[in-house]
Amino acid sequence: MLWTIALILIILWALGFIAFHVLGSFIHLLLVIAIIVVLIRLIKGQKVL
């Protein structure tokens, strides 16, 4: 479940970074959240993919 959320956030960030520079800070916040979720999963030892 967390992996799915992280993947969605990364995709939204990528789309926003390319297409919507107006929401730049919000998109980068989504990227940071996605990275944190992935790191938490790695630290807990759960399978990432």
DSSP file (Angstrom, degrees, kcal/mol; ACC not computed):
  #  RESIDUE AA STRUCTURE BP1 BP2  ACC     N-H-->O    O-->H-N    N-H-->O    O-->H-N    TCO  KAPPA ALPHA  PHI   PSI    X-CA   Y-CA   Z-CA
    1    1 A M     >        0   0    0      0, 0.0     4,-2.0     0, 0.0     5,-0.2   0.000 360.0 360.0 360.0 -47.3    0.0    0.0    0.0
    2    2 A L  H  >  +     0   0    0      1,-0.2     4,-2.6     2,-0.2     5,-0.2   0.871 360.0  55.0 -65.6 -34.7    2.8    2.5    0.9
    3    3 A W  H  > S+     0   0    0      2,-0.2     4,-2.6     1,-0.2    -1,-0.2   0.905 106.9  50.8 -63.7 -40.2    4.7    1.5   -2.2
    4    4 A T  H  > S+     0   0    0      2,-0.2     4,-2.4     1,-0.2    -2,-0.2   0.916 110.9  48.1 -63.0 -43.5    1.6    2.4   -4.3
    5    5 A I  H  X S+     0   0    0     -4,-2.0     4,-2.5     2,-0.2    -2,-0.2   0.925 112.1  49.4 -63.1 -44.2    1.3    5.7   -2.6
    6    6 A A  H  X S+     0   0    0     -4,-2.6     4,-2.4     1,-0.2    -2,-0.2   0.916 111.0  49.8 -61.9 -42.8    5.0    6.5   -3.1
    7    7 A L  H  X S+     0   0    0     -4,-2.6     4,-2.4     1,-0.2    -1,-0.2   0.912 110.9  49.1 -62.8 -43.2    4.8    5.5   -6.8
    8    8 A I  H  X S+     0   0    0     -4,-2.4     4,-2.6     1,-0.2    -1,-0.2   0.911 111.3  50.0 -62.3 -42.5    1.8    7.7   -7.4
    9    9 A L  H  X S+     0   0    0     -4,-2.5     4,-2.3     2,-0.2    -2,-0.2   0.893 110.5  49.5 -65.3 -38.9    3.5   10.6   -5.7
   10   10 A I  H  X S+     0   0    0     -4,-2.4     4,-2.6     2,-0.2    -1,-0.2   0.912 112.0  48.3 -65.8 -41.6    6.6   10.2   -7.8
   11   11 A I  H  X S+     0   0    0     -4,-2.4     4,-2.6     2,-0.2     5,-0.2   0.920 111.8  49.3 -64.5 -43.1    4.5   10.1  -11.0
   12   12 A L  H  X S+     0   0    0     -4,-2.6     4,-2.6     1,-0.2    -2,-0.2   0.898 111.2  50.5 -62.4 -39.6    2.6   13.2   -9.9
   13   13 A W  H  X S+     0   0    0     -4,-2.3     4,-3.0     2,-0.2    -2,-0.2   0.940 110.7  48.5 -62.9 -46.4    5.9   14.9   -9.2
   14   14 A A  H  X S+     0   0    0     -4,-2.6     4,-1.8     2,-0.2    -2,-0.2   0.924 114.2  45.6 -61.5 -45.1    7.3   14.0  -12.5
   15   15 A L  H  X S+     0   0    0     -4,-2.6     4,-2.9     1,-0.2     5,-0.5   0.920 115.8  46.6 -63.8 -43.1    4.2   15.2  -14.4
   16   16 A G  H  X S+     0   0    0     -4,-2.6     4,-1.6    -5,-0.2    -2,-0.2   0.876 109.5  53.8 -67.3 -37.4    4.1   18.4  -12.4
   17   17 A F  H  < S+     0   0    0     -4,-3.0    -1,-0.2    -5,-0.2    -2,-0.2   0.874 117.6  37.0 -65.0 -36.4    7.8   19.1  -12.8
   18   18 A I  H  < S+     0   0    0     -4,-1.8    -2,-0.2    -5,-0.2     3,-0.2   0.904 132.9  20.7 -81.0 -44.1    7.5   18.8  -16.6
   19   19 A A  H  < S+     0   0    0     -4,-2.9     2,-0.5    -5,-0.2    -3,-0.2   0.787 120.1  45.6-102.6 -30.6    4.1   20.4  -17.2
   20   20 A F    ><  +     0   0    0     -4,-1.6     3,-0.8    -5,-0.5    -1,-0.2  -0.727  45.1 162.3-125.8  82.6    3.1   22.6  -14.2
   21   21 A H  G >  S+     0   0    0     -2,-0.5     3,-1.2     1,-0.2     4,-0.2   0.623  70.5  77.1 -73.3 -10.9    5.8   24.9  -13.0
   22   22 A V  G 3  S+     0   0    0      1,-0.3     3,-0.3    -3,-0.1    -1,-0.2   0.873  98.0  42.3 -65.3 -37.4    3.2   27.0  -11.2
   23   23 A L  G <> S+     0   0    0     -3,-0.8     4,-2.5     1,-0.2    -1,-0.3  -0.098  77.3 136.2-100.1  35.0    2.9   24.4   -8.4
   24   24 A G  H <>  +     0   0    0     -3,-1.2     4,-2.1     1,-0.2     5,-0.2   0.870  69.5  45.7 -53.3 -48.6    6.6   23.9   -8.1
   25   25 A S  H  > S+     0   0    0     -3,-0.3     4,-1.7     1,-0.2    -1,-0.2   0.883 113.7  49.9 -68.2 -36.1    6.9   23.9   -4.4
   26   26 A F  H  > S+     0   0    0     -3,-0.2     4,-1.9     2,-0.2    -1,-0.2   0.907 110.3  50.4 -66.5 -41.5    3.9   21.6   -3.9
   27   27 A I  H  X S+     0   0    0     -4,-2.5     4,-1.8     1,-0.2    -2,-0.2   0.899 110.0  49.7 -64.4 -41.3    5.2   19.1   -6.5
   28   28 A H  H  X S+     0   0    0     -4,-2.1     4,-2.2    -5,-0.2    -1,-0.2   0.846 106.6  56.3 -67.9 -32.0    8.6   19.0   -4.7
   29   29 A L  H  X S+     0   0    0     -4,-1.7     4,-2.3     2,-0.2    -1,-0.2   0.901 105.0  52.5 -63.1 -40.4    6.9   18.4   -1.4
   30   30 A L  H  X S+     0   0    0     -4,-1.9     4,-2.3     1,-0.2    -2,-0.2   0.896 108.1  51.5 -61.1 -40.1    5.2   15.3   -3.0
   31   31 A L  H  X S+     0   0    0     -4,-1.8     4,-2.5     2,-0.2    -2,-0.2   0.925 108.7  49.9 -62.8 -44.7    8.6   14.1   -4.1
   32   32 A V  H  X S+     0   0    0     -4,-2.2     4,-2.3     1,-0.2    -2,-0.2   0.908 111.1  49.5 -61.2 -42.4   10.0   14.4   -0.6
   33   33 A I  H  X S+     0   0    0     -4,-2.3     4,-2.3     2,-0.2    -1,-0.2   0.908 110.4  50.7 -63.0 -42.1    7.0   12.6    0.9
   34   34 A A  H  X S+     0   0    0     -4,-2.3     4,-2.1     1,-0.2    -2,-0.2   0.912 110.9  48.2 -63.1 -42.6    7.4    9.8   -1.7
   35   35 A I  H  X S+     0   0    0     -4,-2.5     4,-2.5     1,-0.2    -1,-0.2   0.905 110.4  51.7 -65.1 -41.0   11.1    9.4   -0.8
   36   36 A I  H  X S+     0   0    0     -4,-2.3     4,-2.5     2,-0.2    -2,-0.2   0.910 108.8  51.0 -61.6 -42.2   10.4    9.4    2.9
   37   37 A V  H  X S+     0   0    0     -4,-2.3     4,-2.0     1,-0.2    -1,-0.2   0.917 111.4  47.3 -62.1 -43.8    7.8    6.6    2.4
   38   38 A V  H  X S+     0   0    0     -4,-2.1     4,-2.2     1,-0.2    -2,-0.2   0.918 112.1  50.1 -64.7 -42.7   10.3    4.5    0.4
   39   39 A L  H  X S+     0   0    0     -4,-2.5     4,-2.7     1,-0.2    -2,-0.2   0.893 108.2  52.9 -63.6 -39.8   13.0    5.0    3.0
   40   40 A I  H  X S+     0   0    0     -4,-2.5     4,-2.3     1,-0.2    -1,-0.2   0.912 109.5  49.2 -61.5 -42.0   10.6    4.0    5.9
   41   41 A R  H  X>S+     0   0    0     -4,-2.0     5,-2.1     2,-0.2     4,-0.7   0.901 111.8  48.6 -64.8 -39.7    9.8    0.8    4.0
   42   42 A L  H ><5S+     0   0    0     -4,-2.2     3,-0.6     1,-0.2    -2,-0.2   0.909 111.5  49.3 -66.0 -41.6   13.5    0.1    3.5
   43   43 A I  H 3<5S+     0   0    0     -4,-2.7    -2,-0.2     1,-0.2    -1,-0.2   0.886 109.6  51.3 -65.2 -39.4   14.3    0.8    7.1
   44   44 A K  H 3<5S-     0   0    0     -4,-2.3    -1,-0.2    -5,-0.2    -2,-0.2   0.631 114.5-120.4 -72.3 -12.6   11.5   -1.5    8.3
   45   45 A G  T <<5 +     0   0    0     -4,-0.7    -3,-0.2    -3,-0.6     2,-0.2   0.666  61.2 147.8  83.0  17.0   12.9   -4.2    6.0
   46   46 A Q      < -     0   0    0     -5,-2.1    -1,-0.3    -6,-0.2     2,-0.2  -0.501  59.3 -92.2 -83.3 156.0    9.8   -4.6    3.9
   47   47 A K        -     0   0    0     -2,-0.2    -1,-0.1     1,-0.1    -5,-0.0  -0.491  32.5-157.8 -67.6 130.0    9.9   -5.4    0.3
   48   48 A V              0   0    0     -2,-0.2    -1,-0.1     1,-0.2    -6,-0.0   0.896 360.0 360.0 -80.6 -41.6   10.0   -2.2   -1.8
   49   49 A L              0   0    0    -46,-0.0    -1,-0.2     0, 0.0    -2,-0.1   0.467 360.0 360.0 -95.2 360.0    8.8   -3.6   -5.1
